[in-house]
Amino acid sequence: MKLDHIAIVVKDISSSVNWYCENFNAKINYKDDTWANVSVGDTTIAFVLEGMHPPHFAFDMTGTTCTSEKTHRDGSRYEYIKDPDGNVVEKIWWPE
């Protein structure tokens, strides 16, 4: 198990992607009008619009038993849970 990504809510996908590219030399993995994913070194950051997904961090659960029927548009399966303080944590299973 490893940290898969951190997702933050932004006001404008393109502006956020451009800022991270200019300031941290981010590499764009995926980008559309509602969602983007960039790599900064070994860290992946997802940018989401308000109401699309909660701000969260995700652990790659691939190799363990998948407990969710929910599927992202990229084919990964996921489950959102909350820690004792209400922070959202995503369990994500990538297609093998």
C-alpha positions in Angstrom: 0.0 0.0 0.0 1.2 3.5 -0.9 0.0 7.0 -1.1 -1.6 7.3 -4.6 -2.6 11.0 -4.7 -3.8 14.1 -3.0 -6.9 15.9 -4.3 -7.6 19.5 -3.7 -10.6 21.7 -4.7 -9.7 24.6 -7.0 -11.7 27.4 -8.6 -10.2 27.0 -12.1 -8.6 23.8 -13.3 -6.4 25.4 -16.0 -5.1 28.2 -13.7 -4.2 25.7 -11.0 -2.4 23.3 -13.5 -0.5 26.3 -15.0 0.5 27.5 -11.5 1.9 24.1 -10.4 3.7 23.7 -13.8 5.3 27.1 -13.5 6.2 26.9 -9.8 7.0 23.2 -9.3 7.7 21.9 -12.9 4.6 19.7 -12.6 4.0 17.2 -15.4 0.4 17.0 -16.7 -0.9 13.4 -16.6 -4.5 14.4 -17.5 -6.5 17.5 -17.9 -10.1 18.5 -18.9 -12.5 21.3 -17.8 -13.6 19.5 -14.6 -10.6 17.5 -13.4 -6.8 17.4 -13.8 -4.0 15.2 -12.5 -0.3 16.3 -12.3 2.9 14.8 -11.0 5.3 16.9 -8.9 8.3 14.6 -8.4 6.9 11.4 -6.9 3.7 13.1 -5.7 0.5 13.1 -7.7 -2.0 16.0 -7.2 -5.6 15.9 -8.5 -7.4 19.2 -9.0 -11.2 19.0 -8.7 -14.0 21.5 -8.9 -16.3 22.1 -5.9 -18.9 19.4 -5.6 -17.1 17.0 -7.9 -15.1 15.1 -5.2 -14.2 16.0 -1.7 -10.7 17.2 -0.9 -8.9 14.0 0.2 -5.8 11.9 0.0 -5.9 8.4 -1.5 -4.1 5.1 -0.8 -3.5 2.6 -3.5 -5.2 -0.6 -2.3 -4.4 -2.6 -5.5 -3.5 -6.2 -4.5 -6.0 -6.2 -1.6 -9.6 -7.3 -1.7 -11.8 -4.5 -3.3 -14.7 -3.7 -1.1 -16.4 -1.1 -3.4 -18.7 -1.2 -6.4 -18.0 2.5 -7.2 -16.0 3.2 -10.4 -14.2 6.4 -11.5 -14.2 7.3 -15.2 -10.6 6.0 -15.5 -11.7 2.5 -14.5 -10.4 2.6 -11.0 -12.7 1.5 -8.2 -12.9 3.6 -5.0 -14.3 4.1 -1.6 -14.3 7.3 0.5 -14.1 6.9 4.2 -13.5 9.4 7.0 -10.9 9.3 9.7 -11.8 10.0 13.4 -11.5 13.8 12.7 -13.7 13.9 9.6 -10.9 14.0 7.0 -11.8 12.2 3.8 -9.5 9.3 2.8 -9.9 7.4 -0.5 -9.2 3.8 -1.0 -8.4 3.2 -4.7 -8.0 0.0 -6.6 -6.5 0.2 -10.0 -7.4 -2.3 -12.7 -4.7 -5.0 -12.8 
